[in-house]
Amino acid sequence: MSHPIARLAARVGAVLLLAIGLAGCGINAVPTQDEQVKAAWSEVLNQYQRRTDLVPNLVETVRGYAKQEQTVLTQVAEARARATQVTLPADILTNPDAFRQFEQNQASLGGALGRLLAISEQYPDLKSNQNFLALQSQLEGTENRIAVARRDYIGTVQTYNTTLRTIPSRWIAAILYPNAKVRETFTIDEKAQEVPQVKL
């Protein structure tokens, strides 16, 4: 009777040891990091949506003071439309073309908003308007949140992509998670990388 109990205890011990060994070797790293990437991406989208939601109020406030700046106001409205009317494909994080298009649309909106805020310098009454100041402050805070969300996303993608590309986790992913793909990340466009020209 003691032999079957001893054998059962040995088998249970072996199974536990195997489970601990598998957990320790990173068998769950791919799905765990995949979820972290998805959460970070959701935060990026959340912050971009926050910025998009601020645009109509900002445009209307500026329009009341700077009617002759119709071109800039139109550019902002068009950039917002491009950024919000695109349906994001389910595979956006693994589809380089879709990811770049999303990134370009958001950069276009950011650039248009920058031009909109720059024209406020020409209108002292607008610069002192409490509604405009509150919207400007919210937009600046949102831009900071976007930068943090993008940084966090880039970090989680780097960890995930490294896991998929290094051994032994690469082998584990190939066997257990064959659908796991390297994720896209944000880049800096060539214009942003240029050194600004200072003319005195």
C-alpha positions in Angstrom: 0.0 0.0 0.0 2.8 2.4 0.7 4.3 1.9 -2.8 1.2 3.2 -4.7 1.1 6.3 -2.4 4.8 6.9 -2.9 4.4 6.6 -6.7 1.4 8.9 -6.7 3.3 11.4 -4.6 6.3 11.2 -6.9 4.0 11.7 -10.0 2.3 14.7 -8.4 5.7 16.1 -7.4 7.0 15.6 -11.0 3.9 17.4 -12.4 4.3 20.3 -10.0 8.1 20.5 -10.8 7.3 20.5 -14.5 4.6 23.2 -14.1 7.0 25.4 -12.1 9.7 24.8 -14.6 7.5 25.7 -17.5 6.2 28.8 -15.7 9.8 29.8 -14.9 11.0 29.4 -18.5 8.5 32.0 -19.8 5.8 29.8 -21.3 3.3 32.5 -20.3 5.4 35.4 -21.4 3.9 35.8 -24.9 0.2 35.9 -23.9 1.0 38.1 -20.8 3.0 40.6 -22.9 0.4 40.5 -25.7 -2.2 41.6 -23.2 0.1 44.4 -22.0 0.6 45.6 -25.6 -3.2 45.6 -26.1 -3.7 47.6 -22.9 -1.0 50.1 -23.8 -2.6 50.4 -27.3 -6.0 51.1 -25.8 -4.5 53.9 -23.7 -3.0 55.4 -26.8 -6.4 55.3 -28.6 -8.0 56.7 -25.4 -5.7 59.7 -25.4 -6.0 60.4 -29.1 -9.8 60.2 -28.7 -9.6 62.7 -25.8 -7.7 65.1 -28.1 -10.2 64.6 -30.9 -13.1 65.4 -28.6 -11.5 68.8 -27.6 -11.1 69.9 -31.3 -14.7 71.1 -32.0 -14.8 73.3 -28.9 -11.4 74.7 -29.6 -12.3 75.4 -33.3 -15.5 77.2 -32.3 -13.8 79.3 -29.8 -11.1 80.4 -32.2 -13.7 80.9 -35.0 -15.4 83.6 -32.9 -12.3 85.7 -32.7 -10.3 84.8 -35.8 -12.9 84.6 -38.6 -10.3 85.5 -41.2 -8.3 82.3 -40.3 -10.8 80.1 -42.1 -8.1 78.1 -43.9 -6.5 77.0 -40.7 -9.9 76.2 -39.2 -10.8 74.1 -42.2 -7.5 72.3 -42.0 -8.1 71.3 -38.4 -11.6 70.2 -39.2 -10.4 68.1 -42.2 -7.6 66.6 -40.1 -10.0 65.7 -37.3 -12.3 64.0 -39.9 -9.5 62.0 -41.3 -8.4 60.9 -37.8 -11.9 59.9 -36.7 -13.5 58.5 -39.9 -11.0 55.8 -40.5 -12.1 52.4 -39.2 -9.1 50.7 -37.6 -8.6 47.2 -38.9 -8.4 44.4 -36.3 -4.9 43.7 -37.4 -3.6 47.3 -37.1 -0.9 46.4 -34.6 0.6 43.8 -37.0 -0.3 45.6 -40.3 2.5 48.1 -41.1 0.5 50.0 -43.8 -2.6 50.5 -41.6 -0.4 51.5 -38.6 1.5 54.1 -40.7 -1.8 55.5 -42.0 -3.1 55.8 -38.5 0.1 57.5 -37.4 0.0 59.9 -40.3 -3.6 60.9 -39.6 -2.8 61.6 -36.0 0.3 63.6 -37.0 -1.7 65.6 -39.4 -4.2 66.5 -36.7 -1.4 67.4 -34.3 0.2 69.6 -36.9 -3.1 71.4 -37.7 -3.8 71.9 -34.0 -0.3 73.4 -33.7 -1.1 75.9 -36.5 -4.4 76.7 -34.8 -2.7 77.5 -31.5 0.0 79.5 -33.2 -2.6 81.9 -34.8 -3.9 82.7 -31.3 -0.8 84.8 -30.8 -2.2 87.3 -33.3 -5.4 87.8 -31.3 -4.9 89.3 -27.8 -8.6 89.0 -27.1 -8.6 85.3 -27.9 -5.5 84.7 -25.8 -7.3 86.2 -22.8 -10.6 84.3 -23.4 -11.1 82.0 -20.4 -12.8 79.3 -22.5 -9.8 79.3 -25.0 -7.3 79.2 -22.1 -9.1 76.3 -20.5 -9.3 74.4 -23.8 -5.6 75.2 -24.6 -4.6 73.9 -21.2 -6.7 70.7 -21.7 -5.1 70.2 -25.1 -1.6 70.6 -23.7 -2.3 68.1 -21.0 -3.7 65.7 -23.5 -0.7 66.0 -25.7 1.5 65.2 -22.7 -0.8 62.2 -22.0 -0.5 61.1 -25.6 3.3 61.3 -25.3 3.3 59.2 -22.2 0.9 56.6 -23.7 3.0 56.3 -26.8 6.1 55.9 -24.7 4.5 53.1 -22.6 3.2 51.4 -25.8 6.6 51.5 -27.4 8.1 49.9 -24.2 5.6 47.1 -24.1 6.0 46.4 -27.8 9.7 46.3 -27.4 9.5 43.8 -24.7 6.9 41.7 -26.6 8.8 41.8 -29.9 12.1 40.9 -28.1 10.3 37.9 -26.6 9.1 36.8 -30.0 12.6 37.2 -31.5 14.9 35.7 -28.9 15.6 32.1 -27.9 14.1 30.1 -26.1 11.0 32.2 -26.0 10.9 32.3 -29.8 10.7 28.5 -29.8 8.0 28.5 -27.2 6.0 31.0 -29.2 6.4 29.1 -32.4 5.1 25.9 -30.7 2.4 27.2 -28.4 1.4 30.6 -29.9 1.9 30.2 -33.7 -0.3 33.2 -34.4 1.8 35.6 -32.3 3.2 38.3 -34.6 5.7 41.1 -34.1 3.8 44.4 -33.3 4.2 47.7 -35.0 5.5 50.7 -33.1 5.6 54.5 -33.6 8.3 56.2 -35.6 9.5 59.7 -36.0 9.0 61.1 -39.4 11.9 62.6 -41.3 10.7 66.2 -40.8 10.6 65.8 -37.1 14.2 64.5 -37.1 15.6 67.5 -39.0 17.6 70.0 -36.9 15.7 73.3 -36.8 17.4 76.1 -38.6 18.0 79.1 -36.3 18.2 82.4 -38.1 19.1 85.5 -36.2 
